[in-house]
Amino acid sequence: MTHPFFTVRDEASYNGAEARESVEHMCEFDAHDNIFTMIAHDNTMLDAIDFFPKASANDWKQKGWREKVMWQFLRDFHEAVAEHVDNEARR
């Protein structure tokens, strides 16, 4: 198993250690290409998959949903990276 490049901070959750352990367990599932991992309130799914009643999630693999959303969470870092680059350029 690989290790994530960022982890849950203690300040971002009720119990940081428990949250990190949960993420580690979830990563085991996410590593399999026959499992489509979804997290509640993940807005990266909104533009990539169809929701009830329009569609069923039963055919997620044929529709390529996993591949469409796999790296979408990285867009959350866009603003932070841009700010970091700006700060570095000012030095």
CYANA upper distance limits for C-alpha pairs under 8 A (distance plus 0.5 A):
  1 MET  CA     28 GLU  CA      7.88
  7 THR  CA     20 ARG  CA      7.22
  8 VAL  CA     12 ALA  CA      7.16
  8 VAL  CA     13 SER  CA      7.93
  8 VAL  CA     16 GLY  CA      6.90
  8 VAL  CA     19 ALA  CA      7.22
  8 VAL  CA     20 ARG  CA      6.33
  9 ARG  CA     13 SER  CA      7.51
  9 ARG  CA     16 GLY  CA      6.57
 10 ASP  CA     14 TYR  CA      7.92
 10 ASP  CA     15 ASN  CA      7.09
 10 ASP  CA     16 GLY  CA      4.70
 10 ASP  CA     17 ALA  CA      7.86
 11 GLU  CA     16 GLY  CA      7.90
 12 ALA  CA     16 GLY  CA      7.89
 13 SER  CA     19 ALA  CA      7.56
 15 ASN  CA     19 ALA  CA      6.64
 16 GLY  CA     20 ARG  CA      6.59
 17 ALA  CA     21 GLU  CA      6.73
 18 GLU  CA     22 SER  CA      6.68
 19 ALA  CA     23 VAL  CA      6.79
 20 ARG  CA     24 GLU  CA      6.73
 21 GLU  CA     25 HIS  CA      6.85
 22 SER  CA     26 MET  CA      6.67
 23 VAL  CA     27 CYS  CA      6.61
 24 GLU  CA     28 GLU  CA      7.34
 25 HIS  CA     29 PHE  CA      7.73
 26 MET  CA     30 ASP  CA      6.74
 27 CYS  CA     31 ALA  CA      6.58
 28 GLU  CA     32 HIS  CA      7.99
 29 PHE  CA     35 ILE  CA      7.09
 29 PHE  CA     37 THR  CA      7.76
 30 ASP  CA     35 ILE  CA      6.98
 30 ASP  CA     36 PHE  CA      7.54
 30 ASP  CA     37 THR  CA      6.24
 34 ASN  CA     61 LYS  CA      8.09
 36 PHE  CA     60 TRP  CA      8.04
 36 PHE  CA     61 LYS  CA      8.41
 36 PHE  CA     65 TRP  CA      8.40
 36 PHE  CA     66 ARG  CA      6.28
 37 THR  CA     66 ARG  CA      8.31
 38 MET  CA     42 ASP  CA      8.00
 42 ASP  CA     46 LEU  CA      8.49
 44 THR  CA     48 ALA  CA      7.79
 44 THR  CA     69 VAL  CA      7.26
 44 THR  CA     72 GLN  CA      6.42
 44 THR  CA     73 PHE  CA      6.89
 45 MET  CA     49 ILE  CA      6.42
 45 MET  CA     69 VAL  CA      6.96
 46 LEU  CA     50 ASP  CA      8.42
 48 ALA  CA     65 TRP  CA      7.27
 48 ALA  CA     68 LYS  CA      6.71
 48 ALA  CA     69 VAL  CA      7.00
 49 ILE  CA     65 TRP  CA      6.62
 50 ASP  CA     54 LYS  CA      6.88
 50 ASP  CA     55 ALA  CA      6.07
 50 ASP  CA     56 SER  CA      8.09
 50 ASP  CA     57 ALA  CA      8.35
 51 PHE  CA     55 ALA  CA      6.07
 51 PHE  CA     56 SER  CA      7.52
 51 PHE  CA     57 ALA  CA      8.28
 52 PHE  CA     56 SER  CA      6.83
 59 ASP  CA     63 LYS  CA      6.94
 60 TRP  CA     64 GLY  CA      6.68
 60 TRP  CA     65 TRP  CA      5.96
 60 TRP  CA     66 ARG  CA      7.79
 61 LYS  CA     65 TRP  CA      6.87
 61 LYS  CA     66 ARG  CA      7.45
 64 GLY  CA     68 LYS  CA      6.83
 65 TRP  CA     69 VAL  CA      6.81
 66 ARG  CA     70 MET  CA      6.22
 68 LYS  CA     72 GLN  CA      8.14
 69 VAL  CA     73 PHE  CA      8.25
 73 PHE  CA     77 PHE  CA      8.36
 74 LEU  CA     78 HIS  CA      7.61
 77 PHE  CA     81 VAL  CA      6.51
 78 HIS  CA     82 ALA  CA      6.62
 79 GLU  CA     83 GLU  CA      6.65
 80 ALA  CA     84 HIS  CA      6.68
 81 VAL  CA     85 VAL  CA      6.65
 82 ALA  CA     86 ASP  CA      6.69
 83 GLU  CA     87 ASN  CA      6.68
 84 HIS  CA     88 GLU  CA      6.67
 85 VAL  CA     89 ALA  CA      6.65
 86 ASP  CA     90 ARG  CA      6.91
 87 ASN  CA     91 ARG  CA      7.28
